[in-house]
Amino acid sequence: MDKRIWIIANWKSNKTISEALEWLNQVGPKLQKRENIQVIVCPTFSCLPELKKEIQTHAYPIFLGSQDLSPFDKGAYTGEEPAELLKELVNFSIVGHSERREKFGETDEIVAEKVKQTSSSGIESIFCIQGVKTPIPADVKIAAYEPVFAIGTGTPDTPENAQKVALEINSKNPEVNVLYGGSVTSVNCASFVQQQNIKGLLIGKASLDPEEFLKIIENCAKV
Ligand code: PEP
């Protein structure tokens, strides 16, 4: 298939620095540089500097993303990670994941501020939407459709419904690359990326295991 497929790992709050490096050194050497596959790993903030060094040392074809970022500029915001500083470490950032909306009270307004921060710092947002009603800020080029019922439950959406949602998003936002996320595995991954409007996957649990993640990449590359 003649399209670029985004394969994005969201490790959530998992992996120590040494576990993250172990994963990287299992996955990195087995990844071929492929024009049609773009691999992005989003670890915890604390793992980013070490992973960046290791990726650069070995020239692994992997990009780094953060799982979140501050809605504010740099300054007196204790505990926040502003885009202006994160840009030394990442090219991408997940924004508006449903776990942040549910557990940390993030609203559409807050996530829109975060997108503004990414845009002004040259970081690409991987903007999570829970359905067609989630507003997508103007600068967003990558949006991951992640229905809440499918996240971490083992019950993915159907590829056909994900395609329907992606098509509806593209009818209003033709520039947006729509990804699917929610209980993706090496068994079901190809059925999603085979859909015309689905340009990749955001993967939680299945991305933690290097062998499973590599299988996902292999199976998507064959599509
Ligand atoms: C996610 O949280 O972004 C996700 C897709 O999780 P999982 O793959 O575990 O359902």
Residues whose N, C-alpha, C, O or C-beta is under 5 A from the ligand:
A	BS01	PEP	N10 A150 I151 G152 T153 G181 G182 S183 V184 L202 I203 G204 K205 A206
